């Protein structure tokens, strides 16, 4: 599929201003706004990246995240919160699916607009609990990692950020390849790598209890359901 004229997907910051949405792939939306593309082909050439020089984001690292995304996307494809009409271009490392114009981030942080908690709080809880019950820690729990379809169903994207609960390990080089300088402290609080491998269980728990915010709300109410 030709993506030459596709537009970059930009999330909103807490002030409602557009900013870079992704470190791991180039997020694109078709000209008609109906298809989303996760382009892993040349992620270091993403024009809206604020860090242009990323020597640690090698082709090997990019391959690993693309493969991990495909693995869990297909594993969860029958879930009601999975993306619709998935199409995978393995040769060019691109993933396509149906888009509904906005992510949860763009709804929540739109200027002069509030999103009532009742419209999202239970849906994200049910998604995270189901993933946990299926044996997966999905660390990509932010509003820009989810969207609402035309029927009001919340759906999850960014499946590259998954690890099995019974083996939540990832080579340190992969995390160092995508981590933004402003989030380096997240790796530090996760703990030192053992034999160049990180245990992401601590990162998941800290994300859920503290760091992941939807508006001014963290996910501690979900953390308590799982761990307390």
Backbone as CSV, one residue per row, in Angstrom:
resi,resn,N_x,N_y,N_z,CA_x,CA_y,CA_z,C_x,C_y,C_z
1,UNK,0.847,-1.198,0.000,0.000,0.000,0.000,0.884,1.249,0.000
2,UNK,0.583,2.185,-0.845,1.357,3.421,-0.949,0.990,4.370,0.189
3,UNK,1.995,4.802,0.952,1.732,5.686,2.092,2.387,7.059,1.907
4,UNK,2.752,7.394,0.686,3.483,8.646,0.434,2.721,9.893,0.873
5,UNK,1.401,9.888,0.733,0.621,11.085,1.063,-0.097,10.985,2.407
6,UNK,0.299,10.012,3.213,-0.360,9.842,4.502,0.130,10.890,5.495
7,UNK,-0.719,11.235,6.423,-0.401,12.285,7.390,0.076,11.677,8.703
8,UNK,1.000,12.345,9.395,1.463,11.823,10.688,0.369,11.933,11.745
9,UNK,0.282,10.906,12.567,-0.601,10.995,13.734,0.185,11.648,14.856
10,UNK,-0.328,12.740,15.390,0.296,13.451,16.498,-0.660,13.436,17.687
11,UNK,-0.150,13.086,18.843,-1.003,13.126,20.031,-1.036,14.551,20.586
12,UNK,-1.835,14.763,21.617,-1.927,16.064,22.278,-1.263,15.986,23.641
13,UNK,-0.569,17.054,24.005,-0.027,17.096,25.363,-1.121,17.561,26.321
14,UNK,-0.790,17.718,27.586,-1.807,18.057,28.585,-2.386,19.449,28.386
15,UNK,-1.718,20.272,27.550,-2.226,21.601,27.244,-3.038,21.614,25.951
16,UNK,-3.188,20.447,25.328,-3.956,20.355,24.086,-3.159,20.690,22.841
17,UNK,-1.819,20.730,22.959,-0.960,21.048,21.820,-0.426,19.770,21.187
18,UNK,-0.311,19.758,19.866,0.171,18.576,19.166,1.637,18.307,19.490
19,UNK,1.967,17.028,19.610,3.345,16.641,19.877,3.589,15.235,19.330
20,UNK,4.838,14.819,19.307,5.206,13.509,18.806,4.507,12.416,19.605
21,UNK,4.000,11.409,18.893,3.209,10.375,19.550,3.984,9.105,19.838
22,UNK,5.060,8.841,19.113,5.676,7.524,19.155,7.197,7.555,19.063
23,UNK,7.844,6.668,19.819,9.281,6.444,19.696,9.593,5.194,18.875
24,UNK,8.618,4.290,18.775,8.897,2.944,18.281,8.616,2.765,16.800
25,UNK,7.633,3.469,16.259,7.296,3.381,14.840,6.785,4.734,14.373
26,UNK,6.618,4.875,13.073,6.052,6.106,12.515,4.533,5.918,12.408
27,UNK,3.738,6.681,13.173,2.285,6.544,13.101,1.713,7.445,12.001
28,UNK,0.938,6.848,11.100,0.397,7.573,9.955,-1.092,7.300,9.805
29,UNK,-1.795,8.271,9.234,-3.228,8.141,8.965,-3.456,8.437,7.488
30,UNK,-4.285,7.623,6.842,-4.564,7.785,5.412,-5.236,9.128,5.145
31,UNK,-5.145,9.643,3.914,-5.745,10.944,3.584,-7.235,11.026,3.888
32,UNK,-7.957,9.906,3.779,-9.392,9.936,4.086,-9.677,9.699,5.564
33,UNK,-8.632,9.485,6.365,-8.789,9.331,7.802,-9.363,8.002,8.251
34,UNK,-9.414,7.008,7.362,-10.085,5.751,7.690,-9.136,4.589,7.968
35,UNK,-7.842,4.803,7.769,-6.874,3.729,7.982,-5.661,4.263,8.738
36,UNK,-5.213,3.493,9.707,-4.025,3.832,10.499,-2.893,2.912,10.061
37,UNK,-1.701,3.461,9.944,-0.524,2.675,9.592,0.535,2.817,10.681
38,UNK,1.008,1.681,11.161,2.158,1.648,12.067,3.353,1.277,11.191
39,UNK,4.145,2.258,10.838,5.228,2.069,9.881,6.551,1.852,10.615
40,UNK,7.018,0.619,10.607,8.297,0.271,11.236,9.441,0.254,10.213
41,UNK,9.173,0.663,8.976,10.183,0.511,7.923,11.435,1.334,8.196
42,UNK,11.275,2.634,8.388,12.419,3.515,8.649,12.086,4.436,9.831
43,UNK,11.935,3.903,11.030,11.463,4.720,12.156,12.391,5.862,12.537
44,UNK,13.675,5.745,12.231,14.589,6.841,12.559,14.488,8.004,11.589
45,UNK,13.724,7.824,10.512,13.522,8.904,9.554,12.162,9.582,9.744
46,UNK,11.460,9.254,10.797,10.173,9.856,11.127,10.368,11.368,11.312
47,UNK,9.720,12.165,10.461,10.025,13.598,10.410,9.645,14.356,11.669
48,UNK,8.702,13.824,12.446,8.286,14.544,13.651,9.005,14.053,14.905
49,UNK,9.991,13.187,14.742,10.741,12.725,15.906,11.572,13.873,16.467
50,UNK,11.556,14.022,17.786,12.326,15.127,18.367,13.763,14.718,18.686
51,UNK,14.054,13.435,18.602,15.430,12.973,18.716,15.805,12.304,17.395
52,UNK,16.532,13.017,16.553,16.843,12.504,15.220,17.963,11.466,15.248
53,UNK,18.893,11.621,16.173,20.037,10.728,16.228,19.784,9.663,17.293
54,UNK,19.470,8.450,16.848,19.178,7.365,17.788,20.008,6.130,17.401
55,UNK,21.273,6.136,17.709,22.149,5.033,17.304,21.757,3.696,17.922
56,UNK,21.050,3.718,19.054,20.674,2.466,19.702,19.434,1.836,19.073
57,UNK,18.693,2.637,18.260,17.518,2.070,17.607,17.945,1.479,16.278
58,UNK,18.554,0.314,16.374,19.115,-0.367,15.213,18.020,-1.124,14.464
59,UNK,18.389,-1.650,13.313,17.441,-2.447,12.536,17.027,-3.692,13.315
60,UNK,17.953,-4.259,14.067,17.638,-5.433,14.889,16.597,-5.094,15.950
61,UNK,16.777,-3.947,16.610,15.829,-3.526,17.644,14.453,-3.271,17.033
62,UNK,14.436,-2.585,15.905,13.178,-2.301,15.214,12.468,-3.599,14.830
63,UNK,13.236,-4.561,14.330,12.679,-5.862,13.958,12.022,-6.538,15.160
64,UNK,12.703,-6.462,16.304,12.171,-7.126,17.503,10.813,-6.543,17.888
65,UNK,10.698,-5.216,17.874,9.433,-4.596,18.265,8.334,-4.848,17.225
66,UNK,8.693,-4.852,15.958,7.704,-5.185,14.935,7.201,-6.613,15.135
67,UNK,8.123,-7.543,15.331,7.730,-8.941,15.531,6.895,-9.107,16.791
68,UNK,7.257,-8.389,17.857,6.482,-8.496,19.106,5.084,-7.932,18.922
69,UNK,4.991,-6.824,18.193,3.683,-6.229,17.903,2.805,-7.211,17.131
70,UNK,3.360,-7.804,16.090,2.596,-8.751,15.278,2.169,-9.956,16.114
71,UNK,3.065,-10.462,16.936,2.767,-11.637,17.758,1.536,-11.412,18.626
72,UNK,1.516,-10.304,19.360,0.413,-10.084,20.300,-0.825,-9.529,19.617
73,UNK,-0.646,-8.814,18.537,-1.794,-8.350,17.764,-2.592,-9.541,17.246
74,UNK,-1.893,-10.546,16.754,-2.571,-11.733,16.236,-3.098,-12.612,17.377
75,UNK,-2.387,-12.643,18.477,-2.831,-13.440,19.624,-4.142,-12.913,20.200
76,UNK,-4.336,-11.591,20.128,-5.523,-10.968,20.715,-6.519,-10.498,19.658
77,UNK,-6.348,-10.887,18.416,-7.153,-10.322,17.327,-8.648,-10.607,17.446
78,UNK,-9.039,-11.638,18.195,-10.462,-11.954,18.335,-11.117,-11.265,19.525
79,UNK,-10.349,-10.506,20.264,-10.900,-9.765,21.395,-11.736,-8.581,20.878
80,UNK,-12.786,-8.208,21.599,-13.608,-7.078,21.149,-12.870,-5.749,21.181
81,UNK,-11.732,-5.697,21.875,-10.961,-4.459,21.955,-9.742,-4.460,21.019
82,UNK,-9.642,-5.474,20.159,-8.552,-5.500,19.180,-8.881,-4.573,18.008
83,UNK,-7.872,-4.075,17.302,-8.137,-3.263,16.102,-8.908,-4.058,15.058
84,UNK,-9.598,-3.345,14.197,-10.412,-3.969,13.157,-9.655,-3.996,11.827
85,UNK,-9.995,-5.005,11.012,-9.489,-5.099,9.628,-7.971,-4.990,9.566
86,UNK,-7.302,-5.834,10.311,-5.843,-5.808,10.380,-5.232,-6.334,9.077
87,UNK,-4.245,-5.614,8.576,-3.508,-6.037,7.386,-2.026,-5.819,7.675
88,UNK,-1.215,-6.868,7.512,0.204,-6.783,7.858,1.064,-6.929,6.604
89,UNK,1.914,-5.943,6.384,2.874,-5.952,5.276,4.232,-6.327,5.877
90,UNK,4.547,-7.617,5.849,5.777,-8.090,6.481,7.019,-7.584,5.751
91,UNK,6.940,-7.488,4.436,8.113,-7.079,3.653,8.577,-5.678,4.018
92,UNK,7.625,-4.778,4.268,7.958,-3.381,4.572,7.768,-3.014,6.040
93,UNK,7.493,-3.999,6.875,7.279,-3.781,8.316,6.221,-2.704,8.560
94,UNK,5.038,-2.950,8.017,3.922,-2.021,8.207,2.685,-2.783,8.651
95,UNK,1.918,-2.159,9.538,0.670,-2.744,10.026,-0.447,-1.732,9.791
96,UNK,-1.535,-2.185,9.190,-2.668,-1.315,8.887,-3.917,-1.825,9.614
97,UNK,-4.777,-0.899,10.024,-6.078,-1.280,10.564,-7.049,-0.105,10.437
98,UNK,-8.318,-0.408,10.607,-9.375,0.602,10.478,-9.226,1.666,11.553
99,UNK,-9.412,2.928,11.151,-9.251,4.051,12.073,-10.560,4.833,12.158
100,UNK,-10.795,5.431,13.316,-12.039,6.170,13.552,-11.761,7.628,13.909
101,UNK,-10.756,8.176,13.320,-10.407,9.603,13.332,-9.629,10.090,14.551
102,UNK,-9.883,9.525,15.748,-9.210,10.051,16.935,-8.844,8.935,17.902
103,UNK,-7.728,9.133,18.599,-7.388,8.250,19.710,-8.047,8.775,20.975
104,UNK,-7.971,7.989,22.033,-8.507,8.449,23.322,-7.766,9.689,23.802
105,UNK,-6.491,9.787,23.469,-5.710,10.972,23.810,-6.302,12.220,23.173
106,UNK,-6.664,12.127,21.901,-7.185,13.299,21.186,-8.575,13.694,21.667
107,UNK,-9.282,12.744,22.236,-10.586,13.064,22.830,-10.387,13.718,24.194
108,UNK,-9.529,13.103,24.993,-9.362,13.543,26.379,-8.722,14.917,26.507
109,UNK,-7.733,15.195,25.642,-6.960,16.423,25.795,-7.312,17.505,24.773
110,UNK,-8.410,17.327,24.067,-8.840,18.357,23.122,-9.120,19.657,23.871
111,UNK,-8.711,20.792,23.305,-8.945,22.081,23.979,-10.426,22.306,24.276
112,UNK,-10.689,22.789,25.466,-12.041,23.164,25.886,-13.020,21.988,25.873
113,UNK,-12.478,20.771,26.043,-13.365,19.615,26.063,-12.959,18.675,27.191
114,UNK,-13.920,18.242,27.964,-13.656,17.253,29.003,-14.321,15.948,28.612
115,UNK,-13.718,14.847,28.992,-14.253,13.521,28.685,-14.694,12.892,29.994
116,UNK,-15.981,12.769,30.237,-16.469,12.221,31.510,-15.857,10.861,31.824
117,UNK,-15.461,10.662,33.062,-14.818,9.413,33.457,-15.691,8.202,33.156
118,UNK,-16.988,8.375,33.270,-17.895,7.257,33.041,-17.819,6.700,31.631
119,UNK,-17.271,7.468,30.692,-17.196,7.032,29.304,-15.924,6.252,28.984
120,UNK,-14.949,6.251,29.881,-13.704,5.544,29.586,-13.175,4.702,30.732
121,UNK,-13.495,5.043,31.966,-12.862,4.422,33.128,-13.066,2.900,33.175
122,UNK,-14.292,2.446,33.007,-14.559,1.005,33.072,-14.021,0.262,31.862
123,UNK,-14.042,0.909,30.700,-13.557,0.229,29.499,-12.061,-0.059,29.576
124,UNK,-11.266,0.916,29.984,-9.831,0.664,30.066,-9.540,-0.342,31.177
125,UNK,-10.313,-0.303,32.252,-10.138,-1.293,33.324,-10.395,-2.697,32.800
126,UNK,-11.495,-2.887,32.086,-11.831,-4.213,31.577,-10.777,-4.721,30.594
127,UNK,-10.229,-3.827,29.774,-9.198,-4.221,28.809,-7.939,-4.690,29.535
128,UNK,-7.466,-3.900,30.494,-6.237,-4.246,31.209,-6.418,-5.517,32.031
129,UNK,-7.569,-5.671,32.678,-7.825,-6.885,33.469,-7.864,-8.114,32.571
130,UNK,-8.466,-7.988,31.402,-8.538,-9.131,30.498,-7.143,-9.515,30.002
131,UNK,-6.333,-8.526,29.660,-4.967,-8.818,29.226,-4.184,-9.506,30.340
132,UNK,-4.372,-9.030,31.558,-3.712,-9.660,32.700,-4.183,-11.105,32.873
133,UNK,-5.470,-11.321,32.765,-6.016,-12.671,32.911,-5.553,-13.607,31.791
134,UNK,-5.184,-13.025,30.665,-4.642,-13.812,29.559,-3.129,-14.019,29.689
135,UNK,-2.562,-13.508,30.785,-1.151,-13.748,31.055,-0.195,-12.754,30.447
136,UNK,-0.688,-11.528,30.207,0.138,-10.520,29.534,0.195,-9.218,30.346
137,UNK,1.401,-8.683,30.477,1.581,-7.300,30.916,1.698,-6.452,29.649
138,UNK,0.731,-5.599,29.392,0.824,-4.665,28.257,1.144,-3.295,28.822
139,UNK,2.385,-2.853,28.631,2.838,-1.616,29.255,2.340,-0.368,28.546
140,UNK,1.861,-0.518,27.334,1.358,0.627,26.571,-0.122,0.837,26.904
141,UNK,-0.346,1.511,28.028,-1.699,1.682,28.567,-2.204,3.115,28.475
142,UNK,-1.483,3.980,27.802,-1.805,5.400,27.755,-3.007,5.682,26.838
143,UNK,-3.605,6.863,26.967,-4.738,7.215,26.096,-4.407,7.154,24.605
144,UNK,-3.163,7.527,24.221,-2.840,7.493,22.789,-2.625,6.069,22.282
145,UNK,-2.660,5.088,23.174,-2.542,3.680,22.798,-3.912,3.015,22.679
146,UNK,-4.970,3.822,22.677,-6.336,3.306,22.571,-7.180,4.282,21.749
147,UNK,-8.257,3.766,21.167,-9.193,4.619,20.447,-10.609,4.091,20.638
148,UNK,-11.576,4.888,20.256,-12.985,4.520,20.355,-13.531,4.309,18.955
149,UNK,-14.184,3.154,18.726,-14.740,2.912,17.397,-16.120,3.560,17.253
150,UNK,-16.768,3.344,16.130,-18.040,4.010,15.846,-19.180,3.532,16.738
151,UNK,-18.979,2.403,17.424,-19.998,1.868,18.325,-19.714,2.202,19.790
152,UNK,-18.669,2.996,20.024,-18.327,3.369,21.392,-17.456,2.369,22.115
153,UNK,-16.960,1.349,21.385,-16.080,0.337,21.965,-14.635,0.836,21.960
154,UNK,-13.991,0.767,23.133,-12.574,1.128,23.205,-11.736,-0.015,22.645
155,UNK,-10.719,0.343,21.855,-9.838,-0.650,21.250,-8.382,-0.294,21.532
156,UNK,-7.555,-1.311,21.670,-6.162,-1.131,22.072,-5.217,-1.296,20.888
157,UNK,-4.225,-0.411,20.812,-3.158,-0.536,19.822,-1.825,-0.596,20.567
158,UNK,-0.731,-0.526,19.832,0.620,-0.529,20.409,0.902,-1.803,21.203
159,UNK,0.751,-2.931,20.513,0.970,-4.230,21.133,2.449,-4.595,21.211
160,UNK,3.315,-3.732,20.713,4.748,-3.996,20.836,5.186,-4.012,22.291
161,UNK,4.411,-3.381,23.176,4.795,-3.236,24.578,4.274,-4.336,25.473
162,UNK,4.267,-5.572,25.000,3.746,-6.698,25.778,4.860,-7.660,26.171
163,UNK,4.737,-8.210,27.392,5.610,-9.297,27.838,4.752,-10.296,28.609
164,UNK,5.117,-11.587,28.594,4.356,-12.580,29.366,4.533,-12.355,30.863
165,UNK,3.487,-12.541,31.619,3.555,-12.382,33.073,4.532,-13.376,33.692
166,UNK,4.563,-14.591,33.159,5.438,-15.606,33.744,6.883,-15.498,33.268
167,UNK,7.150,-14.572,32.348,8.524,-14.344,31.886,8.624,-12.910,31.358
168,UNK,8.516,-11.909,32.268,8.443,-10.503,31.830,9.798,-9.887,31.530
169,UNK,10.579,-10.576,30.724,11.965,-10.168,30.514,12.181,-9.653,29.090
170,UNK,13.069,-8.684,28.986,13.405,-8.111,27.685,14.867,-7.673,27.723
171,UNK,15.562,-7.901,26.637,16.957,-7.474,26.576,17.041,-5.962,26.762
172,UNK,17.989,-5.535,27.559,18.128,-4.115,27.868,18.321,-3.284,26.607
173,UNK,18.994,-3.827,25.604,19.274,-3.061,24.388,17.989,-2.657,23.668
174,UNK,16.936,-3.466,23.795,15.677,-3.119,23.149,15.023,-1.923,23.835
175,UNK,15.000,-1.929,25.147,14.398,-0.803,25.868,15.229,0.471,25.696
176,UNK,16.540,0.340,25.728,17.393,1.514,25.532,17.232,2.075,24.126
177,UNK,16.849,1.233,23.179,16.672,1.683,21.815,15.479,2.589,21.617
178,UNK,14.442,2.439,22.469,13.223,3.230,22.265,12.934,4.238,23.373
179,UNK,13.608,4.135,24.494,13.252,4.988,25.626,13.607,6.455,25.329
180,UNK,12.693,7.340,25.639,12.947,8.777,25.474,13.724,9.290,26.676
181,UNK,14.524,10.315,26.476,15.356,10.838,27.570,14.523,11.263,28.769
182,UNK,13.300,11.719,28.536,12.447,12.144,29.644,11.892,10.967,30.447
183,UNK,12.025,9.767,29.904,11.507,8.577,30.591,12.622,7.649,31.054
184,UNK,13.864,8.109,30.971,14.978,7.259,31.369,14.851,6.813,32.817
185,UNK,14.250,7.646,33.647,14.075,7.294,35.063,13.225,6.046,35.234
186,UNK,12.378,5.750,34.228,11.541,4.552,34.307,12.387,3.283,34.275
187,UNK,13.456,3.312,33.485,14.363,2.167,33.466,15.145,2.081,34.764
188,UNK,15.519,3.227,35.291,16.299,3.241,36.523,15.493,2.676,37.689
189,UNK,14.220,3.009,37.772,13.415,2.493,38.877,13.006,1.037,38.658
190,UNK,13.142,0.553,37.416,12.849,-0.851,37.125,13.904,-1.759,37.751
191,UNK,15.111,-1.230,37.888,16.188,-2.015,38.482,17.256,-2.345,37.456
192,UNK,18.423,-2.714,37.948,19.548,-2.996,37.069,19.293,-4.258,36.260
193,UNK,19.813,-4.234,35.035,19.712,-5.413,34.184,20.584,-6.527,34.749
194,UNK,20.098,-7.740,34.639,20.857,-8.921,35.037,21.215,-9.677,33.772
195,UNK,22.517,-9.813,33.527,22.976,-10.431,32.281,22.363,-9.738,31.068
196,UNK,22.289,-8.392,31.131,21.785,-7.542,30.043,20.291,-7.734,29.774
197,UNK,19.570,-8.242,30.773,18.132,-8.468,30.634,17.391,-7.719,31.742
198,UNK,16.289,-7.041,31.364,15.460,-6.308,32.323,14.198,-7.101,32.655
199,UNK,13.768,-6.998,33.904,12.492,-7.570,34.335,11.474,-6.433,34.344
200,UNK,10.493,-6.492,33.444,9.550,-5.383,33.296,8.329,-5.482,34.210
201,UNK,8.307,-6.457,35.101,7.179,-6.545,36.027,7.086,-5.290,36.901
202,UNK,8.232,-4.831,37.401,8.236,-3.622,38.224,7.775,-2.421,37.417
203,UNK,8.203,-2.312,36.167,7.784,-1.192,35.329,6.271,-1.219,35.110
204,UNK,5.728,-2.407,34.867,4.280,-2.513,34.686,3.537,-2.050,35.936
205,UNK,3.984,-2.514,37.088,3.292,-2.160,38.335,3.388,-0.663,38.614
206,UNK,4.558,-0.085,38.384,4.711,1.351,38.613,3.907,2.158,37.605
207,UNK,3.827,1.655,36.367,3.006,2.322,35.357,1.556,2.349,35.797
208,UNK,1.065,1.199,36.228,-0.341,1.063,36.586,-0.689,1.827,37.860
209,UNK,0.206,1.824,38.811,-0.098,2.466,40.092,0.128,3.968,40.087
210,UNK,1.039,4.448,39.199,1.481,5.836,39.325,1.609,6.593,38.010
211,UNK,2.351,6.054,37.051,2.835,6.851,35.925,1.841,7.045,34.782
212,UNK,1.014,6.058,34.503,0.078,6.181,33.381,-1.103,7.046,33.813
213,UNK,-1.299,8.153,33.117,-2.376,9.083,33.452,-3.376,9.185,32.307
214,UNK,-4.641,9.184,32.671,-5.723,9.525,31.754,-6.325,10.813,32.310
215,UNK,-5.985,11.928,31.689,-6.350,13.204,32.286,-5.583,13.370,33.580
216,UNK,-6.289,13.641,34.659,-5.630,13.777,35.962,-5.773,12.513,36.807
217,UNK,-6.182,11.409,36.174,-6.409,10.158,36.890,-5.331,9.123,36.553
218,UNK,-4.737,8.520,37.590,-3.850,7.395,37.316,-4.662,6.097,37.323
219,UNK,-3.984,4.986,37.133,-4.663,3.691,37.010,-4.593,2.880,38.301
220,UNK,-4.429,3.575,39.429,-4.276,2.860,40.702,-5.512,2.044,41.055
221,UNK,-6.681,2.461,40.591,-7.894,1.689,40.879,-7.852,0.329,40.177
222,UNK,-7.143,0.242,39.058,-6.964,-1.044,38.367,-5.854,-1.842,39.070
223,UNK,-4.802,-1.169,39.469,-3.721,-1.818,40.198,-4.253,-2.544,41.423
224,UNK,-5.146,-1.888,42.145,-5.702,-2.487,43.370,-6.518,-3.727,43.069
225,UNK,-7.208,-3.734,41.921,-8.012,-4.896,41.526,-7.110,-6.113,41.277
226,UNK,-5.901,-5.873,40.786,-4.999,-6.962,40.419,-4.101,-7.384,41.562
227,UNK,-3.509,-6.431,42.239,-2.423,-6.747,43.148,-2.742,-6.590,44.634
228,UNK,-3.925,-6.103,44.973,-4.237,-5.949,46.399,-5.485,-6.741,46.779
